Amino acid sequence: MKTQNEAISEGYNVDLSGPGRPMGARGKYPHFEVIPLLTDMEAELLNTLGLIRKLLTEGAPSKDAQEGVVLAIDGLLSVART
């Protein structure tokens, strides 16, 4: 799935108004393409997991790398708790 920003940059119109999963649409009726999109929370979670994976696979992390991952997790948690 694409993020909302990726869909917009690829020419999709993004609809966030309905309940549930955001959707992206491109083209004109009756020939249009509709795709499901990641929510902002899902995109942040995937980004944070990618940072954690990179940190774990690169061996001993630098202090800056540790702080970056902790900040990403803190940001994700703060959004989830609101």
C-alpha positions in Angstrom: 0.0 0.0 0.0 1.0 3.6 -0.6 1.1 6.4 1.9 -1.1 9.4 1.4 1.8 11.5 0.3 3.1 8.9 -2.2 -0.4 8.7 -3.7 -0.7 12.4 -4.1 2.7 12.7 -5.7 1.7 10.0 -8.2 -1.4 11.9 -9.2 -4.1 10.3 -7.0 -6.8 12.3 -5.4 -6.9 11.3 -1.7 -10.2 11.0 0.1 -10.1 11.1 3.9 -13.7 12.0 4.5 -15.3 8.6 4.8 -15.1 6.2 7.7 -12.4 3.5 7.7 -9.4 3.3 5.4 -8.4 6.3 3.3 -8.6 5.8 -0.5 -6.9 7.2 -3.5 -8.5 7.6 -6.9 -7.0 8.4 -10.3 -8.6 8.8 -13.7 -12.1 9.7 -14.9 -15.4 7.8 -14.6 -15.9 5.1 -15.8 -12.2 4.4 -16.2 -10.6 5.1 -12.9 -8.4 3.3 -10.5 -9.1 3.2 -6.7 -6.4 2.0 -4.2 -6.4 1.7 -0.4 -3.9 3.9 1.4 -2.1 3.6 4.6 -3.3 5.8 7.4 -0.8 8.3 8.9 -0.5 6.1 12.0 0.3 3.0 9.9 2.9 4.9 7.9 4.6 6.1 11.1 4.5 2.6 12.6 6.2 1.2 9.5 8.8 3.9 9.5 9.6 3.4 13.1 9.8 -0.4 12.7 12.2 0.2 9.8 14.4 2.4 12.0 14.4 -0.2 14.7 15.3 -3.0 12.3 18.1 -0.9 10.8 19.4 -0.1 14.3 19.4 -3.8 15.3 21.1 -5.0 12.1 23.9 -2.5 12.1 25.4 -3.7 15.3 26.3 -1.3 18.1 24.3 1.9 17.5 25.7 5.3 17.9 24.2 7.6 20.5 22.5 9.7 17.8 20.9 6.6 16.2 19.6 5.5 19.6 18.1 8.9 20.3 16.5 9.0 16.8 14.8 5.7 17.3 13.6 6.7 20.8 12.2 10.0 19.5 10.4 8.1 16.7 8.9 5.7 19.1 7.9 8.6 21.5 6.3 10.4 18.6 4.3 7.4 17.6 3.2 6.7 21.1 2.1 10.3 21.7 -0.1 10.2 18.6 -1.6 6.8 19.6 -2.5 8.1 23.1 -4.4 11.2 21.9 
